[in-house]
Amino acid sequence: MLGHEAGATTDVTAALEAAQEAVRRRGDDRERSLVDVVPRRVADVNGNGAGALMNHIAQHPRDVLAVSAAVPTIAFSGVTDVQQGAWDLVEGLAPAYGDHWWYISLPAFTRQDQGRFEEAGWLAESALTCEPSSGHAVHAQTHVSAETGQHESGRAWLDHWVTESGRAAIHRAHFSWHAALHELALGDTEAVRQRSYTQLGPGAVTGVLALVDSASPLWRWRVTTSAWPAGAADGAAPPASSVLGTIEPELLAEPRTPFVAVHAALALAADGDATRLAALERRMRSARGAMRTVVAPLGTAPGASLEDRWVEAADTLEEIVPALPEVGGSAAQREVVEETLLLALAHAGWADRARAVLDSRLERRPSPLDLRRRDSLRTHDQRVPA
């Protein structure tokens, strides 16, 4: 399961065969059930695999590996891309766990997803008091810091945890991604550059995690900073080509979920690859659900921005931003699409509309980046002819 879904280095087929042989000889009911679930996940994560996993959890709710796989986290895709479904799953497990530190770190994350930041922080702190290395709790606390604008303290706290209690964390790159977002918000692009090469570069991250944690910050750097009007002094982001070289071609050409597809589009945009971006868009238009209604238009917008067709990009992005929760992931991960919209509005000459978006964000939490961009906008609309 870890090899297939979390990028662990292992021979998935051999591991499954060994597990199946082991449970035939000495497995108990829970072990036999889990070993039955895993090949279903490998064959079909979101269909038959999701149903089998939920049935297993209903019978064995305290199987923490199975629960970790069912809840969308850093490592696993979960059983649903729908926020409410993930929230309901976590809440329904409360009777089986009570106030155990491992369990309360899960509602800590869902609470921040619901905008209940004080409660999320309290739950995360409680879990970390019991177990300082709890990655789920740190993840929740990290999102609380980002969503409440605690960028200086959030970066310092996160870097300290990674070097101390989190030394053995298996998803250090994702925490580095969070730290990079704090640095972008603070305008410390040199720190982002160093982190991109040392902690998020090809030697540190591969596969789908490189797509999500390494490539997306490069596009975010471009749209928030270097490509922003009067932002050239901040310098260009590192090239995305070396990161894309570590990502399996099928992840970019044939992503399996809307969440991965969004990040594939952003990665190709960061690399300036309009040809593959257009091919991905065409593939998404023949798909179903959020792939067609959200991801396909999203593929159009970065392509338009690469060609300075800002009005088209802004119009497209304004339509799809409200539907972004359908693709899954966290608010922090989806925010890069709104950042792209802001850039398109600014370059299209729609300063008032860009300021309105920035004002709504600043009402939620402080942000030096948003303040800088707001101050840089022209004082009145001046629409650029299409």
N, C-alpha and C positions, 0 to 999 in steps of 0.2 A: 504493500500500500504506500509506504514512504517512498519507494523507488518510483512508482508510477505517478503519484500525485504531488510529491514534495521534492522531487529532484535528487533524492538520495542515490548514491552510486551503488547499484546492485543489479544482479541478473534477475529480473522480475519473474521470468518463466521458471528458472531453476528454484527460486525461493518459493514460488507457489507449489511446485511439485513436491518440494521437501516438506512444506507445511501440510499439504494434503496427505502425504504418507504418514507424518507424525500423528495427526489427529485420528487416522484410521487405527493406529496402534494404541494410543493412550489419551486421546483428547476427551475433555468433558463437554457438556452440552454447549456452554458458552464458546469454547474454543472451536468446536465443530461448526457452530453457527457463523462465527467470524470468518473462518477459513472458507466457508461457502459464500460469504458476502464479497470477499476481496476480489476473486476472479470476475464476479459480476461487475464490480466497480471498474476493473481494468478493461472489460469489454464495453461497458456502457455506463459512464459515470452518472449522467443526468437522467437516464431512463430506468432500466431494470436495476441498475446498481443503486440508484437512490432509494427505490422502493425496498430493495432487500436490506439496505442499511437501516432504514427506519423500522422495518419489522424486527431486525435484530435488537435495536435499542429498546423497542417496546418490551422485549423479553428480558433484556440485560441492560437496564438503564445506567448501571454503574461501570460499564465498560468504557473507560475514559478514552481509549484510543478510538473506539467507534464514535463516541460523542464528538471528539475532536474532528474526525473526518466529516461528520454531519453538519457541523456549524462552520460557515464560511470564515476562515481564519487566514493567517499568513500562509500556512502550509497547504491547506485543503480547500477544494472548491465548494464543499458543502453539498447539501441536497436541494438547495433552492437559491435562486438569484433574487428572490423577492424578500425585501426587508422584513415584512410582517411575518412571513413564514419562518425566518430565522429567529426572530424575537419569540414567537410562540413556542418554537422548539426548545429554546433555552429556558423559558419560564416553566414549561411543563416538566422539566427535570428537577425542579426544586425539592419535591418530596423525597427524591432518592439521595440527595446530597446534603440537605440542610445548609449549614454555614461553613462547610469545608472550604478551605482557601482555594483549592483548584476550581471548584464550582463557581464561587462568587466572583472569580475573575471573568467568567463568561458574561453574566449580567452586567458587570462593570463595562464591558465593551458595548453591549446592546444599549445600555443607558446613554452612553455618549452618542451613539448612532441616533437616538431619539431626542437628542438635545438636552438631556437631563444631566448636565455636566457636574454639578455639585454631588449628586448621588453617585455618579460614575466614579468620581475621584475618591469618594469615601470608600466605596467597595474595593477599588483598586488598592488603596492604602491598607485596608484591612487584610487583603490577600498578601500583600508584600510584607506586612508585619509578620505574618506566619511563615511565608516562604519568599525571601528576597530575590530568588532567581525565577519567580513566576513570569514567564514570557507573556502570557495572556494579560496579566495584570499590568505589566509594563506597557504593553501595547495600548490598553485602554487609557492609562495615564498619559501616554504620549499623545493620543488623539485629543484628550482633554486639554493639554497644553496648547496644541495647535489651534483648536476650535475656540479657545478663550484668549488667544493672542499672547500667550506667555512664551515669547520666542527666545529671549536671552536665557531665562531660567530653565526653559524646556530643553534647550540645546545642552546646557551645562549638565543638567540632571541626567539626560539621556547618555551623553558621552561618559559620564562617571559610571552609570550602571553597566554599560557595555564593557568597560575595562575592569569592573569589579565583580558584582554579582552575576553579570551576564556573560562572563568570559566563555562559558560553554554553550551559549545560546546558538541554536542551529540556524537561526534566521537573522543573524547580525546585520546582513545587508539591508533588510527592511527597516531596521532601526536606524541605519545610516541614511536611508532614504528620508526618513522623518527628520533627521538632523539636517539634511541638505535643504529641506523645505523651510526649516527655521532660518537657515543661513540666507536663503533667497529672500525671505521676508525681511530680514535685517539688512539686506543689500550687501552682504559679505560674499561677493561672487568668487573671490580668491579662495575662500574656505570651501566653497562648493566645487571649485576646480580641483583642489587637492583631494577632496573626498571622492570625486568622480574617478580620479586616477587610482587612488589607493584602496578605497573600500567598495567602490561600485564598478570597477573596471573589469575587463575580461578575465583577469586572473582570479577575481574574487566571486563573481556571479555568472551563472550560465542559465540557459534554458528559459522557461517562462518567468523565473524571478528576474532574470536580466531584462526581459521585456518590460516588466512592471516597475522594477526598482532602479534599473540603470538607464534605460532608454528614455522613459517618460520625463525624468528631471531635466534631460537635455532639451527636450521640446519646451518644457515649462520655463527653463532659463531663457530660451529664445523669445517666447511670447510675452513674458513678464518683464524682461530686462533688455537684452541686446537688440531686439527688433522693435521695442517700444519707441515711439517718437522721442528723439533726443536721448536715446538710450545707448548709442554706439560707444560712448566712453566706458561703459561697463565691460566691454570686451565680449567676443563671441564665445559660445559654449564649446566645449571639446567636441571633436567630430564623433558622430554616432556610428560610423562605419565599423569601428573596431568592436563595439558592443554588439551590433547586429551580426557580426561574424561568429558570435558564440551562440546564436539563437537558431534552432532548427528551422529550415526554410518553411516547413509545413505550418509552423506556428504563425508565420507572417502571411502565408498564402491561404491557409485553410484553418483558421482558428475555430476551436470547438464551442466556445461560449461567447456571449456578447461582451463580457468583461475582458477576455483576452483579445477579442477582435478590436475593441476600442484602443487598447494599448498597442496592438499591431499597427493600426492606422497612425497613431502618434509616433511610433518608432520610425515608420517609413517616412513620415513627414520630417522628423528630426534629421533623417539621412538625406532629405531632399529628393527622394526617389518617387517622382510623380508617376512614373510608369507602373511600378508595382502597387502604388496607392490606388491608381485607377483600376487595376486588375482586382484588387481586394474589394473595391466599391462595387464592381460588377458582380462579383461572387456574392456579396452580401445582399444585393438587390434580388437575387434569386432564392434567398433563404427565407426563413419564417420568423415571425415574432419580432423581438427587439433587434435581431440581426438586420432585418429589412427596414424597420421603421426608425431605428435610432442609429445603428452603426453605419448603414449605407450612406445616409446624409452626412454623417460625421466624416466619412471618407472624402466626400465632396469638398467640405469646408477647408481642411488643411491644404488640399490640392489647389483650391482657389487662392488661398493666402500665399502659397509658394509662387503663384503667378501674379500676385498683387491684384487679384480680383476681390477686393475687400468688401464691396457692397454685397456681392453674392455670398461670400463667406459669412458676413454678419447676419444676413437674412436667414440663411440655413441654420446657423447656430442658435439664433433666438427661438426658432421653432422647436429645436430638439432638447435644449437645456432642461426645460421642465420635465421631460420624460427620462432623464438620465438615471434615476433610481432603478429603472427597469433593467439596466445592464449589470447591476450588482456592484460589489465593492463598497468602499467606504466613501463618505462625503469628501474626505481629503484626497482620495484617489480620483474621484470624479471632478473635482474642482478645476483640474487642468483644462477641461473643456470650456468652462466659464472663463478661464484665463484667455483662451483662444478667442472667445467671443469679444472680450474686452479689447484685445489687440485689433480685431477686425473693425469694431466700432470706432476706435481711435483713428485708424488709418482711413476709414471710410468718411471721416469728417463728422461723425455723429457724436460730438463731445458730450452733449447733454444726456444722451442715452447711456454712454459709458459712465458718466458721473453718477447716474441713477443706480447703476449696478454697484459701483464702488461704494456709494452712500449706504445702500442696503447691507453691504458686507461690513462696513465700518460700524453700523449700528449693532451688529452682533458681537464684534470683537475688535480690539485695536490691531492695526497692522501698519508698520512703517512703509511697507511696499505699496499698499493701497493708498496711503496718504501721499507718497511721492508721486504716484501715477495720477492721482486726482489733481494735485497741484500743477502737474505738467500739461494738463488738458487745456485747450483753448476755452475762452470764457463764453463762447456761444457756438451754436451749431454752424457748420459750414459743409454741407454735404458735397462730396466729391462726385462729379458726374460719372455714371457707370460707363 
